[in-house]
Amino acid sequence: MLTGKVVLVAGGAGLLGKEFVQTILKNNGIALIGDRPSPNSEKFAYEMIETYGKNRVCFFPLDICSKDSLHEIIDKSEKNYGRISAVVNSAYPRNKNYGRVFEKVDFSDFNENISMHLGGYFLTAQIFSEYFKKKGGGNLVFISSIYGFLAPRFEVYEGCTFTMPVEYSVIKAGIIQLAKYMAKYYKGFNIRVNCLSPGGIFDGQNEKFLEKYNSLGLSKGMLDKSDLNGTLVYLLSDASAFLNGQNIVLDDGFSL
Ligand SMILES: NC(=O)c1ccc[n+]([C@@H]2O[C@H](COP(=O)([O-])OP(=O)(O)OC[C@H]3O[C@@H](n4cnc5c(N)ncnc54)[C@H](O)[C@@H]3O)[C@@H](O)[C@H]2O)c1
């Protein structure tokens, strides 16, 4: 379903990013992996290139808060592939103090995390929408979260060493609104901007947390990363040609 689509996955070497890259490749698209250089991202890129070849996949060092790295991806991809059709932003920047409970969040950490994550999604979207304008159109998919529109279910986190950080809720709400704003702002330019908001994704969480989380799901509870693939393909394909400014919630009904 993605033949002819050249898709940049920002945060493409993360838990969800890797899955998205492989889904794009399995559906005949070209995948550009954009992530911070690290042994993990380089190993993943190497494996993908080994499997699919250099014509179908490549790695770009990316910081979603750096204009230079974003422009470099556009310039190099134009030369190598002739275009970028879509961007999936699945990056998850956070600073070293991220994840504290509400009253322990320093003002400076709050601001820094908003800037790195929401600011980075804004910058990436701004640079790519201007590029898409020149190209006659394009497609932006932001990965938000159920916690971008839902009050945290703190009861699920009771007794856990982690919480649902306030910055996360604020950032993800901002991302959903950024998509709506941009979809409308670019009226007439053939630019689509949508969000995919997953619920929790299984990543080895402890049994107690899973039990509480799963009790709020309708048939499965915590989803596997592969459960997002069908919706991602839909968002990137022409099947969703007139879907614009929307937030697709994929959470097994957890948020109901
Ligand atoms: N995992 C979940 O349960 C879940 C649920 C809902 C939403 N989400 C959202 O999905 C997205 C991906 O989450 P994940 O679980 O894969 O996270 P992850 O931490 O596994 O991966 C995020 C990736 O982003 C990269 N990254 C961080 N800062 C960056 C920057 N400045 N520029 C470019 N890349 C950067 C990291 O190197 C990493 O590879 C996030 O936006 C997250 O909020 C995740």
Ligand as a Chemical Component Dictionary entry (heavy atoms), coordinates in Angstrom:
data_LIG
# 
_chem_comp.id                   LIG 
_chem_comp.type                 NON-POLYMER 
_chem_comp.pdbx_formal_charge   0 
_chem_comp.three_letter_code    LIG 
# 
loop_
_chem_comp_atom.comp_id 
_chem_comp_atom.atom_id 
_chem_comp_atom.alt_atom_id 
_chem_comp_atom.type_symbol 
_chem_comp_atom.charge 
_chem_comp_atom.model_Cartn_x 
_chem_comp_atom.model_Cartn_y 
_chem_comp_atom.model_Cartn_z 
_chem_comp_atom.pdbx_ordinal 
LIG N1  N1  N 0  5.708  3.238  24.032 1  
LIG C1  C1  C 0  4.480  3.580  24.403 2  
LIG O1  O1  O 0  3.814  2.929  25.244 3  
LIG C2  C2  C 0  3.834  4.790  23.787 4  
LIG C3  C3  C 0  2.460  4.981  23.960 5  
LIG C4  C4  C 0  1.866  6.097  23.404 6  
LIG C5  C5  C 0  2.630  7.004  22.716 7  
LIG N2  N2  N 1  3.963  6.807  22.568 8  
LIG C6  C6  C 0  4.737  7.795  21.822 9  
LIG O2  O2  O 0  5.344  7.151  20.723 10 
LIG C7  C7  C 0  6.580  7.802  20.406 11 
LIG C8  C8  C 0  7.687  6.769  20.395 12 
LIG O3  O3  O 0  7.786  6.187  21.690 13 
LIG P1  P1  P 0  8.763  4.965  21.974 14 
LIG O4  O4  O 0  8.135  4.166  23.043 15 
LIG O5  O5  O -1 9.132  4.327  20.701 16 
LIG O6  O6  O 0  10.009 5.739  22.598 17 
LIG P2  P2  P 0  11.556 5.306  22.561 18 
LIG O7  O7  O 0  12.219 6.075  23.632 19 
LIG O8  O8  O 0  11.704 3.822  22.522 20 
LIG O9  O9  O 0  12.041 5.865  21.138 21 
LIG C9  C9  C 0  12.121 7.219  20.879 22 
LIG C10 C10 C 0  13.241 7.455  19.892 23 
LIG O10 O10 O 0  13.363 8.875  19.732 24 
LIG C11 C11 C 0  14.727 9.176  19.623 25 
LIG N3  N3  N 0  14.956 10.589 19.960 26 
LIG C12 C12 C 0  14.983 11.169 21.191 27 
LIG N4  N4  N 0  15.245 12.481 21.076 28 
LIG C13 C13 C 0  15.377 12.741 19.748 29 
LIG C14 C14 C 0  15.649 13.904 18.999 30 
LIG N5  N5  N 0  15.838 15.089 19.594 31 
LIG N6  N6  N 0  15.697 13.825 17.644 32 
LIG C15 C15 C 0  15.496 12.619 17.029 33 
LIG N7  N7  N 0  15.242 11.472 17.690 34 
LIG C16 C16 C 0  15.177 11.538 19.034 35 
LIG C17 C17 C 0  15.435 8.217  20.589 36 
LIG O11 O11 O 0  16.807 8.080  20.261 37 
LIG C18 C18 C 0  14.630 6.951  20.368 38 
LIG O12 O12 O 0  15.199 6.120  19.383 39 
LIG C19 C19 C 0  6.768  8.900  21.462 40 
LIG O13 O13 O 0  6.320  10.124 20.934 41 
LIG C20 C20 C 0  5.885  8.431  22.580 42 
LIG O14 O14 O 0  5.446  9.502  23.367 43 
LIG C21 C21 C 0  4.594  5.720  23.086 44 
# 
loop_
_chem_comp_bond.comp_id 
_chem_comp_bond.atom_id_1 
_chem_comp_bond.atom_id_2 
_chem_comp_bond.value_order 
_chem_comp_bond.pdbx_ordinal 
LIG N1  C1  SING 1  
LIG C1  O1  DOUB 2  
LIG C1  C2  SING 3  
LIG C2  C3  SING 4  
LIG C2  C21 DOUB 5  
LIG C3  C4  DOUB 6  
LIG C4  C5  SING 7  
LIG C5  N2  DOUB 8  
LIG N2  C6  SING 9  
LIG N2  C21 SING 10 
LIG C6  O2  SING 11 
LIG C6  C20 SING 12 
LIG O2  C7  SING 13 
LIG C7  C8  SING 14 
LIG C7  C19 SING 15 
LIG C8  O3  SING 16 
LIG O3  P1  SING 17 
LIG P1  O4  DOUB 18 
LIG P1  O5  SING 19 
LIG P1  O6  SING 20 
LIG O6  P2  SING 21 
LIG P2  O7  DOUB 22 
LIG P2  O8  SING 23 
LIG P2  O9  SING 24 
LIG O9  C9  SING 25 
LIG C9  C10 SING 26 
LIG C10 O10 SING 27 
LIG C10 C18 SING 28 
LIG O10 C11 SING 29 
LIG C11 N3  SING 30 
LIG C11 C17 SING 31 
LIG N3  C12 SING 32 
LIG N3  C16 SING 33 
LIG C12 N4  DOUB 34 
LIG N4  C13 SING 35 
LIG C13 C14 SING 36 
LIG C13 C16 DOUB 37 
LIG C14 N5  SING 38 
LIG C14 N6  DOUB 39 
LIG N6  C15 SING 40 
LIG C15 N7  DOUB 41 
LIG N7  C16 SING 42 
LIG C17 O11 SING 43 
LIG C17 C18 SING 44 
LIG C18 O12 SING 45 
LIG C19 O13 SING 46 
LIG C19 C20 SING 47 
LIG C20 O14 SING 48 
# 
